[in-house]
Amino acid sequence: MKRLPIIPTIIVGAAIAAMIALGLWQLGRADEKRALLAVYTANLAKPAIAYPALAPVPDEALFRPSSAQCLEVVNWRAEAGRTRTGESGYRFIAECRTGAEGPGLLADMGVSRNPAFRPAWTGGQVTGRITTEPQHGSLIGQLFGNAPPPRPMLISDNAAPGLEPSAQPSIDEIPNNHLAYAGQWFFFAAVAAIIYFLALRRRQRPTDR
């Protein structure tokens, strides 16, 4: 019998071990995500809290009702969004001044089907639920912690004039795909092991002369 190739075996073994480790890590992440979703679900029934002006938003604050005073709208942002009836459109996020200094307030003030709409709302008391601003950072930055944490944002209960109320944040929109990812890594590890085993068997076959 031919000797087992040492270097290829080490490389393949290390790759399989890494895949299994990633699968186990995803299983742990699935448990963490389930616990986090339980916290968010409980937050929906809790009373209002003070608006967290700074990022990152604590898990205990997400989806809680809150309110804040928008002294002046300094900028409007249009993002893809949905109304409470499920219709697609553009939600308009007000960047507000809340005082002489400080991080200010982000408030989702409603949805329009016209991306060129210019809201006339200039400020006031905003009451709604706490969520986070839309993220546009790269996936690599999010995975390796290079992206800044998203700032808190209120989804207003009442739309600004000319807009329809935005859909309230929903637990159902938070994916928990870690079990599927774990299964994929275990599958990749099994496929790699089978392919290498078949390659070794073929290598052991006598060659015709």
QUIJOSUL-V569104 format. One line per field, one symbol per residue. burial: # if it has 24 or more other C-alpha atoms within 12 Angstrom, else .. A space follows every 10 residues. Layout:
BEGIN
burial = ???
END
This chain:
BEGIN
burial = .......... .#...#..## .###.##... ......#..# ..##...... ###...#### ########## .##..##### ####....## ########.. ...####### ###....##. ########## ####...... .......... ########## ..#######. .......##. ##..##.##. .##..#.... .........
END
